Amino acid sequence: MGTGIEYVRGDATTPLGKGPKVIAHVCNDLGGWGKGFVVALSRRWPEPERAYRQWHRERAKNDFGLGALQLVRVGRSVWIANMVGQHGMRTGSKGPPVRYGAIDAALEKAADRAGELGASVHMPRIGCGLAGGRWELVEPLVRTRLAERGIRVTVYDHG
Protein backbone atom coordinates (compact mmCIF):
# COMPACT_ATOMS: atom_id res chain seq x y z
CA MET A 1 0.00 0.00 0.00
CA GLY A 2 1.59 3.26 -1.09
CA THR A 3 1.37 5.53 1.92
CA GLY A 4 4.24 7.76 0.81
CA ILE A 5 6.00 6.70 4.00
CA GLU A 6 9.08 4.50 3.89
CA TYR A 7 9.62 2.11 6.80
CA VAL A 8 13.14 0.98 7.63
CA ARG A 9 14.95 -0.82 10.42
CA GLY A 10 17.43 1.48 12.04
CA ASP A 11 18.06 4.51 14.17
CA ALA A 12 16.28 7.78 13.39
CA THR A 13 19.22 9.70 14.87
CA THR A 14 21.30 8.52 11.88
CA PRO A 15 18.87 9.40 9.07
CA LEU A 16 19.37 7.80 5.66
CA GLY A 17 19.58 9.45 2.25
CA LYS A 18 20.89 12.65 0.76
CA GLY A 19 19.94 16.28 1.22
CA PRO A 20 18.61 18.29 4.15
CA LYS A 21 16.89 16.29 6.89
CA VAL A 22 14.51 17.04 9.73
CA ILE A 23 14.33 14.48 12.55
CA ALA A 24 10.90 14.80 14.16
CA HIS A 25 9.92 13.53 17.60
CA VAL A 26 7.29 14.19 20.25
CA CYS A 27 7.97 15.98 23.55
CA ASN A 28 5.74 16.47 26.57
CA ASP A 29 4.29 19.77 27.76
CA LEU A 30 5.91 19.61 31.22
CA GLY A 31 9.49 20.42 30.29
CA GLY A 32 10.62 16.86 31.02
CA TRP A 33 13.36 15.36 28.83
CA GLY A 34 15.12 12.17 29.81
CA LYS A 35 13.29 9.02 28.72
CA GLY A 36 12.64 7.36 25.39
CA PHE A 37 13.87 8.67 22.04
CA VAL A 38 15.22 11.92 23.53
CA VAL A 39 17.94 9.91 25.28
CA ALA A 40 19.29 8.84 21.87
CA LEU A 41 19.03 12.43 20.60
CA SER A 42 20.94 13.80 23.58
CA ARG A 43 23.66 11.20 23.12
CA ARG A 44 24.33 12.64 19.65
CA TRP A 45 23.60 16.34 20.12
CA PRO A 46 23.28 18.53 23.23
CA GLU A 47 21.42 21.33 21.40
CA PRO A 48 17.87 19.91 21.14
CA GLU A 49 17.57 19.27 24.88
CA ARG A 50 19.12 22.63 25.75
CA ALA A 51 16.78 24.45 23.34
CA TYR A 52 13.71 22.52 24.58
CA ARG A 53 14.45 23.24 28.24
CA GLN A 54 14.96 26.95 27.52
CA TRP A 55 11.77 27.04 25.40
CA HIS A 56 9.84 25.52 28.32
CA ARG A 57 11.52 27.76 30.92
CA GLU A 58 10.58 30.88 28.93
CA ARG A 59 7.11 29.63 27.97
CA ALA A 60 5.38 32.69 29.45
CA LYS A 61 6.76 34.70 26.53
CA ASN A 62 6.81 32.20 23.67
CA ASP A 63 4.63 29.65 21.83
CA PHE A 64 5.52 26.61 23.98
CA GLY A 65 2.50 24.35 24.44
CA LEU A 66 0.59 21.50 22.87
CA GLY A 67 0.90 21.57 19.09
CA ALA A 68 3.98 23.80 19.08
CA LEU A 69 7.14 23.09 17.09
CA GLN A 70 10.73 24.09 17.78
CA LEU A 71 13.29 23.49 15.03
CA VAL A 72 16.85 23.10 16.28
CA ARG A 73 19.78 22.96 13.88
CA VAL A 74 22.35 20.29 14.80
CA GLY A 75 24.43 20.05 11.63
CA ARG A 76 25.01 21.67 8.28
CA SER A 77 21.79 20.19 6.91
CA VAL A 78 20.19 18.40 9.88
CA TRP A 79 17.51 19.83 12.16
CA ILE A 80 15.63 18.32 15.11
CA ALA A 81 11.91 19.10 15.31
CA ASN A 82 10.85 19.19 18.96
CA MET A 83 7.07 18.74 18.67
CA VAL A 84 4.90 19.13 21.78
CA GLY A 85 2.35 16.35 21.37
CA GLN A 86 2.08 14.82 24.80
CA HIS A 87 0.20 16.19 27.81
CA GLY A 88 2.01 15.18 30.99
CA MET A 89 4.16 12.09 31.22
CA ARG A 90 2.26 9.09 32.44
CA THR A 91 -0.90 7.18 31.76
CA GLY A 92 -3.53 7.93 34.37
CA SER A 93 -7.28 8.33 34.73
CA LYS A 94 -7.39 10.48 31.59
CA GLY A 95 -5.72 7.76 29.51
CA PRO A 96 -2.34 7.93 27.80
CA PRO A 97 -0.56 11.29 27.56
CA VAL A 98 -0.52 11.34 23.74
CA ARG A 99 -2.54 14.19 22.16
CA TYR A 100 -3.28 13.39 18.51
CA GLY A 101 -4.59 16.88 17.74
CA ALA A 102 -1.36 18.40 19.06
CA ILE A 103 0.76 15.98 17.01
CA ASP A 104 -1.32 16.90 13.96
CA ALA A 105 -0.81 20.64 14.55
CA ALA A 106 2.94 20.19 15.11
CA LEU A 107 3.26 18.01 11.98
CA GLU A 108 1.61 20.74 9.94
CA LYS A 109 4.25 23.22 11.18
CA ALA A 110 6.99 20.63 10.54
CA ALA A 111 5.75 20.21 6.96
CA ASP A 112 5.93 23.97 6.37
CA ARG A 113 9.49 24.15 7.71
CA ALA A 114 10.63 20.99 5.86
CA GLY A 115 9.17 22.46 2.68
CA GLU A 116 11.10 25.72 3.17
CA LEU A 117 14.31 23.74 3.77
CA GLY A 118 13.71 21.25 0.95
CA ALA A 119 14.17 18.58 3.61
CA SER A 120 13.01 15.02 4.06
CA VAL A 121 11.52 14.09 7.45
CA HIS A 122 12.77 11.20 9.60
CA MET A 123 11.17 9.88 12.77
CA PRO A 124 10.63 6.95 15.07
CA ARG A 125 6.95 5.94 15.46
CA ILE A 126 6.21 9.28 17.10
CA GLY A 127 3.75 9.41 19.97
CA CYS A 128 3.75 5.62 20.32
CA GLY A 129 6.42 5.08 22.96
CA LEU A 130 6.10 6.73 26.35
CA ALA A 131 3.20 8.86 25.08
CA GLY A 132 1.13 5.68 24.74
CA GLY A 133 -0.28 6.46 21.30
CA ARG A 134 -1.29 4.01 18.59
CA TRP A 135 0.50 4.13 15.23
CA GLU A 136 -2.70 3.39 13.32
CA LEU A 137 -3.93 6.78 14.60
CA VAL A 138 -0.64 8.66 14.14
CA GLU A 139 0.26 7.31 10.70
CA PRO A 140 -2.67 8.97 8.87
CA LEU A 141 -1.60 12.33 10.36
CA VAL A 142 1.96 11.82 9.09
CA ARG A 143 0.61 10.78 5.69
CA THR A 144 -1.79 13.74 5.38
CA ARG A 145 0.49 16.47 6.76
CA LEU A 146 3.77 15.36 5.18
CA ALA A 147 3.64 12.60 2.56
CA GLU A 148 0.61 13.95 0.68
CA ARG A 149 2.37 17.33 0.47
CA GLY A 150 5.25 15.66 -1.34
CA ILE A 151 7.62 15.54 1.63
CA ARG A 152 9.64 12.33 1.82
CA VAL A 153 9.10 10.57 5.15
CA THR A 154 11.13 7.74 6.63
CA VAL A 155 9.95 5.96 9.79
CA TYR A 156 12.57 4.01 11.72
CA ASP A 157 11.91 0.87 13.73
CA HIS A 158 14.76 0.19 16.12
CA GLY A 159 16.29 -3.26 16.40
Secondary structure, DSSP 4 states (H G I P E B T S, - for coil): ---SEEEEES-TTS--SSS-EEEEEEEESS----STHHHHHHHH-SHHHHHHHHHHHTGGGS--STT-EEEEEEETTEEEEEEEEESSSS-BTTB-SB-HHHHHHHHHHHHHHHHHHT-EEEESSTTSSTT---HHHHHHHHHHHTGGGT--EEEEE--
